[in-house]
């Protein structure tokens, strides 16, 4: 099997970095992917997203800092639909994963889950 490595930094002379130890499993892990607007970063992250989904890893999307990145969740969802063909069930699963991984208290989480469940019936 051929391995392809994508470097999203576009550095002309990349700094040598040691590899971190490989995890035995991704089960129970939270993985954050952040597009830092480097050339080819979107290609790199899109490929990771596909690989994670193919392997059953839970994936979610965040705008992180909408004014800085000039985006909204609506735009991100539209792009996921356009690029990957995602539709309502995919977005429902994405939202469920997002609230499971959210850094909030239980009361806030429960209120958001209630709103998400109501929205599924719309």
FITI-770790 format. One record per residue (C-alpha): x, z, y; residue in one letter. Coordinates in nm, 4 decimals. Example, Ala and Ser with C-alpha at 12.3 -4.5 7.8 and 13.67 -1.06 7.14 Angstrom:
REM residues 2
SITE|east|up|north|residuo
SITE|1.2300|0.7800|-0.4500|a
SITE|1.3670|0.7140|-0.1060|s
REM end
This chain:
REM residues 122
SITE|east|up|north|residuo
SITE|0.0000|0.0000|0.0000|x
SITE|0.1338|-0.0924|0.3425|x
SITE|0.1176|0.1776|0.6087|x
SITE|0.0685|0.0778|0.9702|x
SITE|0.1610|0.3199|1.2471|x
SITE|0.0178|0.2740|1.5947|x
SITE|0.1927|0.4326|1.8924|x
SITE|-0.0593|0.4668|2.1761|x
SITE|0.2018|0.5731|2.4313|x
SITE|0.3487|0.2273|2.5014|x
SITE|0.6870|0.3918|2.5459|x
SITE|0.9738|0.1442|2.5510|x
SITE|1.2063|0.3997|2.3910|x
SITE|0.9872|0.6493|2.2045|x
SITE|1.1225|1.0002|2.1760|x
SITE|1.2109|1.1020|1.8182|x
SITE|0.9693|1.3665|1.6970|x
SITE|0.9747|1.5434|1.3617|x
SITE|0.6679|1.5004|1.1423|x
SITE|0.4532|1.8092|1.1020|x
SITE|0.3787|1.9364|0.7520|x
SITE|0.0887|1.7516|0.5892|x
SITE|-0.2339|1.9495|0.5511|x
SITE|-0.3512|1.9907|0.1954|x
SITE|-0.7073|1.9135|0.3069|x
SITE|-0.9124|1.8403|0.6179|x
SITE|-1.1963|2.0535|0.4833|x
SITE|-1.3019|2.3092|0.7413|x
SITE|-1.0650|2.1683|1.0034|x
SITE|-1.1607|2.0582|1.3522|x
SITE|-0.9722|1.7574|1.4768|x
SITE|-0.9744|1.6657|1.8418|x
SITE|-0.8913|1.3125|1.9496|x
SITE|-0.8360|1.2532|2.3184|x
SITE|-0.7974|0.9151|2.4800|x
SITE|-0.5422|0.9731|2.7550|x
SITE|-0.5851|0.6205|2.8893|x
SITE|-0.2512|0.4914|2.7614|x
SITE|-0.2262|0.1253|2.6649|x
SITE|-0.3579|0.0691|2.3096|x
SITE|-0.4835|0.4290|2.2924|x
SITE|-0.8371|0.3057|2.2374|x
SITE|-0.7237|0.0864|1.9470|x
SITE|-0.5414|0.3816|1.7917|x
SITE|-0.8385|0.6191|1.8268|x
SITE|-1.0918|0.3610|1.7092|x
SITE|-0.8874|0.3095|1.3926|x
SITE|-0.8588|0.6845|1.3321|x
SITE|-1.2340|0.7229|1.3776|x
SITE|-1.3039|0.4546|1.1166|x
SITE|-1.0578|0.6112|0.8705|x
SITE|-1.2051|0.9584|0.9203|x
SITE|-1.5643|0.8410|0.8715|x
SITE|-1.4655|0.6426|0.5601|x
SITE|-1.3178|0.9625|0.4164|x
SITE|-1.6182|1.1805|0.5009|x
SITE|-1.4537|1.3689|0.7887|x
SITE|-1.7047|1.4852|1.0472|x
SITE|-1.6618|1.3040|1.3784|x
SITE|-1.8034|1.3743|1.7203|x
SITE|-1.7615|1.2292|2.0675|x
SITE|-1.7012|1.3951|2.4016|x
SITE|-1.6609|1.2629|2.7514|x
SITE|-1.4150|1.5487|2.8213|x
SITE|-1.4037|1.4936|3.1977|x
SITE|-1.6655|1.2325|3.2961|x
SITE|-1.5589|1.1877|3.6621|x
SITE|-1.1919|1.1466|3.5667|x
SITE|-1.2567|0.9051|3.2809|x
SITE|-1.5455|0.7315|3.4616|x
SITE|-1.7826|0.7545|3.1663|x
SITE|-2.0968|0.9276|3.0460|x
SITE|-2.2309|1.0167|2.7032|x
SITE|-2.4850|0.7363|2.7444|x
SITE|-2.2036|0.4866|2.7976|x
SITE|-2.0058|0.6271|2.5028|x
SITE|-2.3105|0.5986|2.2752|x
SITE|-2.3737|0.2426|2.3970|x
SITE|-2.0133|0.1519|2.3163|x
SITE|-2.0383|0.3097|1.9689|x
SITE|-2.3491|0.1014|1.9096|x
SITE|-2.1845|-0.2165|2.0377|x
SITE|-1.8469|-0.1737|1.8660|x
SITE|-1.9444|-0.0034|1.5388|x
SITE|-2.3152|-0.0815|1.5087|x
SITE|-2.4114|0.2855|1.5180|x
SITE|-2.7811|0.3628|1.5562|x
SITE|-3.0172|0.6614|1.5766|x
SITE|-2.9256|0.8290|1.2425|x
SITE|-2.5544|0.7996|1.3306|x
SITE|-2.6130|0.9568|1.6721|x
SITE|-2.8287|1.2328|1.5228|x
SITE|-2.5446|1.3168|1.2811|x
SITE|-2.2920|1.2969|1.5653|x
SITE|-2.4951|1.5427|1.7733|x
SITE|-2.5351|1.7810|1.4793|x
SITE|-2.1605|1.7799|1.4206|x
SITE|-2.0977|1.8323|1.7924|x
SITE|-2.3116|2.1450|1.8119|x
SITE|-2.1566|2.2819|1.4918|x
SITE|-1.8105|2.2434|1.6483|x
SITE|-1.9088|2.3526|2.0008|x
SITE|-1.7405|2.6517|2.1602|x
SITE|-2.0553|2.8415|2.2613|x
SITE|-2.2405|3.1579|2.1716|x
SITE|-2.5056|3.1656|1.8983|x
SITE|-2.7996|3.1807|2.1423|x
SITE|-2.6800|2.8694|2.3261|x
SITE|-2.6168|2.6905|1.9959|x
SITE|-2.9669|2.7785|1.8684|x
SITE|-3.1294|2.6542|2.1901|x
SITE|-2.9420|2.3239|2.1707|x
SITE|-3.0254|2.2793|1.8009|x
SITE|-3.3925|2.3313|1.8866|x
SITE|-3.3732|2.0610|2.1559|x
SITE|-3.1920|1.8220|1.9199|x
SITE|-3.4513|1.8724|1.6469|x
SITE|-3.7316|1.8046|1.8966|x
SITE|-3.5546|1.4885|2.0162|x
SITE|-3.5291|1.3573|1.6582|x
SITE|-3.9079|1.3448|1.6501|x
SITE|-3.9308|1.1305|1.9663|x
REM end
